[in-house]
Amino acid sequence: MIELVDIRKVFNSGKPSEYSALNGISLNLGSNKVTVLTGPSGSGKTTLLSIIGCMSRPTSGRVRLSGREITSLPERFLTEIRRKTFGFIFQQHNLIKGITALENVMLPAYPLGERHGPLKERATHLLGRLGLSHKAQSRIEWLSGGEAQRVAIVRALINDPSVIIADEPTAHLDTQLSHRFLDIVERFKSDGKTVLITSHDPLVYKAGVVDEVVHLRDGRLEGDTS
Ligand SMILES: Nc1ncnc2c1ncn2[C@@H]1O[C@H](COP(=O)(O)OP(=O)(O)OP(=O)(O)O)[C@@H](O)[C@H]1O
């Protein structure tokens, strides 16, 4: 599904602050699999996620998505791929204050031009699936941390992405809500989705639903000495 070939990422190239965050990562992420990316702080997990999710480009190396080379595509194609293929769940959920949970969920679908009625129906249905029907009209700032987290998950699903990317999804969740998140991952998987998670949390990387754990250290796959 997603193939990475010799991915390198250098920040601030040519400056005294030059930093090589990824040093030749080659990796295959199988379709309909749950992969966890783990490793110490600063090992390059978020940098790699943002490259896989078409949010940034590698300095060198190739990314193939379902066999299609996407590394060198112009920005507008990458934006389209990003919208249609990926659903993102960020550590800080980036939900917008001052508008309701329902409106937050619908926002990523607006650029795709879907009619308002069916979109609202789908968003309402998805909120219900995560037990949030009664919070649809609540403003984001009125929700608890766990509720906001679930709104962020629903928002990630609104365009029916085939790949879900979650960056430290349980960082702000207690044990019970972390288990709830893993139940949701289980559901993604049975819906045929591919899931990629970064996590330091043993509760996540040791979970039964996880197919593969990839360890990063110093921008390399652990055990890879090439
Ligand atoms: N835009 C940037 N400019 C310069 N250096 C950067 C930039 N983004 C990340 N880095 C550096 O690249 C390295 C990898 O960062 P990254 O955020 O990918 O690590 P991480 O494994 O996700 O860490 P954490 O677990 O703490 O979130 C870090 O040393 C970081 O300081």
The ligand as an SDF file (V2000), in Angstrom:
LIG
                    3D

 31 33  0  0  0  0  0  0  0  0999 V2000
   11.2270   21.9080   11.0090 N   0  0  0  0  0  0  0  0  0  0  0  0
   12.3020   21.4380   11.6510 C   0  0  0  0  0  0  0  0  0  0  0  0
   13.4780   22.1070   11.6130 N   0  0  0  0  0  0  0  0  0  0  0  0
   14.5690   21.6330   12.2460 C   0  0  0  0  0  0  0  0  0  0  0  0
   14.6210   20.4590   12.9230 N   0  0  0  0  0  0  0  0  0  0  0  0
   13.4840   19.7610   12.9850 C   0  0  0  0  0  0  0  0  0  0  0  0
   12.2680   20.1990   12.3590 C   0  0  0  0  0  0  0  0  0  0  0  0
   11.3020   19.2710   12.6040 N   0  0  0  0  0  0  0  0  0  0  0  0
   11.8790   18.3090   13.3490 C   0  0  0  0  0  0  0  0  0  0  0  0
   13.1910   18.5930   13.5700 N   0  0  0  0  0  0  0  0  0  0  0  0
   14.1470   17.7700   14.3250 C   0  0  0  0  0  0  0  0  0  0  0  0
   14.1440   16.4540   13.7860 O   0  0  0  0  0  0  0  0  0  0  0  0
   14.2430   15.4770   14.8220 C   0  0  0  0  0  0  0  0  0  0  0  0
   13.0820   14.4930   14.7150 C   0  0  0  0  0  0  0  0  0  0  0  0
   11.8910   15.1600   15.1040 O   0  0  0  0  0  0  0  0  0  0  0  0
   10.4800   14.3940   15.1900 P   0  0  0  0  0  0  0  0  0  0  0  0
    9.4750   15.4070   15.6030 O   0  0  0  0  0  0  0  0  0  0  0  0
   10.2640   13.6490   13.9290 O   0  0  0  0  0  0  0  0  0  0  0  0
   10.7750   13.3610   16.3850 O   0  0  0  0  0  0  0  0  0  0  0  0
    9.7780   12.3760   17.1190 P   0  0  0  0  0  0  0  0  0  0  0  0
   10.4040   11.0230   17.0630 O   0  0  0  0  0  0  0  0  0  0  0  0
    8.4120   12.5140   16.5550 O   0  0  0  0  0  0  0  0  0  0  0  0
    9.8370   12.9530   18.5860 O   0  0  0  0  0  0  0  0  0  0  0  0
    8.7040   13.0080   19.7490 P   0  0  0  0  0  0  0  0  0  0  0  0
    8.4970   11.5930   20.1890 O   0  0  0  0  0  0  0  0  0  0  0  0
    9.3780   13.8460   20.8050 O   0  0  0  0  0  0  0  0  0  0  0  0
    7.4910   13.6620   19.1660 O   0  0  0  0  0  0  0  0  0  0  0  0
   14.2740   16.2440   16.1420 C   0  0  0  0  0  0  0  0  0  0  0  0
   15.6060   16.3470   16.5770 O   0  0  0  0  0  0  0  0  0  0  0  0
   13.7210   17.6160   15.7710 C   0  0  0  0  0  0  0  0  0  0  0  0
   14.2880   18.6350   16.5790 O   0  0  0  0  0  0  0  0  0  0  0  0
  1  2  1  0
  2  3  1  0
  2  7  2  0
  3  4  2  0
  4  5  1  0
  5  6  2  0
  6  7  1  0
  6 10  1  0
  7  8  1  0
  8  9  2  0
  9 10  1  0
 10 11  1  0
 11 12  1  0
 11 30  1  0
 12 13  1  0
 13 14  1  0
 13 28  1  0
 14 15  1  0
 15 16  1  0
 16 17  2  0
 16 18  1  0
 16 19  1  0
 19 20  1  0
 20 21  2  0
 20 22  1  0
 20 23  1  0
 23 24  1  0
 24 25  2  0
 24 26  1  0
 24 27  1  0
 28 29  1  0
 28 30  1  0
 30 31  1  0
M  END
$$$$
